[in-house]
Amino acid sequence: MPFVTNTMMNPIWMVKTRMQLERRERGSKQMNALQCARYVYQMEGMRGFYRGLTASYAGISETMICFVIYEGLKKHLEDNPLTTSNNKPGEKSSSNFLGLMFAAAFSKGCASCIAYPHEVIRTRLREEGSKYNTFCQTARLVAREEGYAAFYRGLLAQLFRQIPNTAIVLSTYELLVYLMRDKPK
C-alpha cells in the first residue's frame, strides 16, 4: 500500500518541492502549483513528476522501523507491572495512554534518525537542473562532496514536526481502539 500511495502522490510532492526550491528574481511573480506542474511537464515530461520516487520508496523503511520499535515498547508497557493500571483486567488509565504517547514519540525519533538520509536524497533528486540522477548516484555524490553530515541537514526541523504528530496519532488510535472494543459486561 505505501508503494501505491507514494507512486500516486509523488507528482504532488514533486510540485511542492519545486515550489519550495524556486528561486525568483526581485519583482518577478512566483509560480502557483498549476503553473509549476505545467512547467515540469513542458521541461521534463511525465517522467519529471516521478523524480525522487525511489527515495520515497526508501522512506517506507522509516515507517517500518517506527512500528517495530513502537510495538516492542507497547508490549513492554503492557507486560510491565509497574506501568499497568490497578484497574480490572483490560481497563486502561490515562497513564497507559501517556506511556503509549511517549513510546510513539521515541519510536518516531529513532526511526527518523535512522532513515532521514532518504529525505535529503529525495529533495536533491527533485531539484530542477541538478546533477543528481539516481538514488545511489546522489548518495555517493553528497557523501563525497559534502560529507556524511549533509545527510542529516534539516533533521531537527523534521523531528520537531514528526515526533508530536506521530505521538498524537498513535495514542489517539490506541484510545479509539480501546473505546470501540466491546466492553465486558
C-alpha positions in Angstrom: 0.0 0.0 0.0 2.7 2.6 0.8 4.2 1.9 -2.7 0.9 2.7 -4.3 0.5 5.9 -2.2 4.0 7.1 -2.9 3.6 6.4 -6.6 0.3 8.3 -6.8 1.3 11.2 -4.6 4.8 11.8 -6.0 3.7 14.3 -8.6 2.1 16.5 -5.9 5.1 16.2 -3.7 7.4 17.0 -6.6 5.5 20.2 -7.4 5.6 21.2 -3.7 9.3 20.6 -3.5 9.9 22.5 -6.7 7.9 25.4 -5.4 9.9 25.4 -2.2 13.2 25.4 -4.1 12.1 28.0 -6.6 14.5 31.0 -6.8 13.0 34.1 -8.2 14.3 37.5 -9.2 13.1 40.6 -7.4 9.8 41.8 -8.7 9.0 38.5 -10.5 5.9 36.6 -9.6 6.2 33.2 -8.0 4.5 30.2 -9.8 1.4 28.7 -8.4 1.0 24.9 -8.2 -0.7 24.6 -11.6 1.9 26.7 -13.3 4.7 24.7 -11.7 3.1 21.4 -12.8 2.7 22.7 -16.3 6.4 23.8 -16.3 7.6 20.4 -15.0 5.6 18.7 -17.7 6.9 21.0 -20.5 10.5 20.7 -19.4 10.7 17.1 -18.3 7.5 15.3 -19.5 5.6 12.9 -17.3 8.9 11.4 -16.1 9.7 14.7 -14.3 6.8 14.2 -11.9 8.4 10.9 -10.6 11.9 12.3 -9.8 12.8 11.2 -6.3 10.3 8.3 -6.3 13.0 5.7 -5.4 13.9 7.8 -2.4 10.3 7.9 -1.4 10.2 4.1 -1.6 13.3 4.0 0.6 11.4 6.2 3.1 8.9 3.4 3.7 11.6 1.9 5.9 11.1 4.8 8.3 7.5 3.7 8.9 8.5 0.1 9.3 11.3 0.9 11.8 8.9 3.2 13.8 6.2 0.5 14.1 8.7 -2.3 15.0 10.1 -0.1 17.9 6.6 1.1 18.9 5.1 -2.4 19.1 8.1 -3.6 21.1 7.7 -0.7 23.6 3.9 -1.2 23.7 4.3 -4.8 24.5 6.8 -3.9 27.2 4.4 -1.4 28.7 1.6 -3.9 28.7 3.6 -6.6 30.3 5.4 -4.5 32.9 3.5 -4.5 36.3 4.9 -1.0 37.0 3.2 0.5 34.1 -0.2 -1.3 34.1 -3.1 0.2 36.0 -4.6 -1.1 39.2 -7.9 -1.4 37.4 -9.7 -4.5 36.3 -8.0 -6.5 33.5 -8.5 -4.9 30.1 -9.1 -1.4 31.6 -6.7 1.3 30.9 -5.9 4.5 32.7 -4.6 7.8 31.4 -1.1 6.8 32.4 -1.3 3.9 29.9 -2.1 6.3 27.1 0.6 8.7 28.2 3.1 5.8 28.1 1.9 4.9 24.6 2.3 8.5 23.6 5.9 8.5 24.8 6.5 5.1 23.1 5.3 6.6 19.8 7.4 9.7 20.2 10.5 7.7 21.0 9.8 5.3 18.1 9.4 8.0 15.6 12.5 9.8 16.8 14.6 6.7 16.4 13.1 5.8 13.0 13.6 9.4 11.7 17.2 9.5 12.8 17.9 6.2 11.1 16.1 6.8 7.8 16.5 10.6 7.4 19.1 10.4 4.6 16.4 9.4 2.1 14.7 12.8 2.7 17.9 14.7 1.7 18.4 12.4 -1.3 14.8 12.8 -2.4 15.0 16.6 -2.2 18.2 16.6 -4.2 16.7 14.4 -6.9 13.7 16.8 -7.2 15.9 19.9 -7.8 15.5 21.4 -11.2 18.5 21.0 -13.5 20.6 19.3 -10.8 23.5 16.9 -11.3 21.6 14.2 -9.4 20.2 11.4 -11.4 19.6 8.2 -9.4 19.3 7.4 -5.7 22.7 5.7 -5.4 24.5 8.3 -7.6 23.0 11.0 -5.4 24.0 9.3 -2.2 27.6 8.8 -3.4 27.9 12.4 -4.7 26.5 14.0 -1.5 28.8 11.9 0.7 31.9 12.7 -1.5 31.3 16.4 -2.0 29.7 17.4 1.3 30.4 14.6 3.8 28.1 12.3 5.7 26.8 15.1 7.9 25.0 16.5 4.8 22.6 13.6 5.0 21.2 15.0 8.3 20.6 18.6 7.3 17.1 19.6 8.4 16.8 16.6 10.7 16.0 18.8 13.8 13.1 20.5 12.0 11.8 17.1 10.8 11.9 15.8 14.4 10.0 18.9 15.7 7.3 18.2 13.1 7.1 14.4 13.1 7.5 13.4 16.8 4.5 15.3 18.2 2.4 14.3 15.2 3.2 10.6 15.5 2.8 10.6 19.3 -0.7 12.2 18.9 -1.8 10.0 16.0 -0.7 6.7 17.6 -2.0 7.4 21.1 -5.3 8.6 19.6 -5.5 5.4 17.5 -4.9 3.3 20.7 -7.6 5.3 22.5 -10.1 4.8 19.7 -9.4 1.1 19.5 -9.9 0.9 23.3 -13.1 2.8 23.3 -14.6 0.9 20.3 -13.7 -2.5 21.7 -16.6 -4.5 23.3 -16.6 -3.9 27.0 -17.1 -7.0 29.2 -20.4 -6.9 31.0 
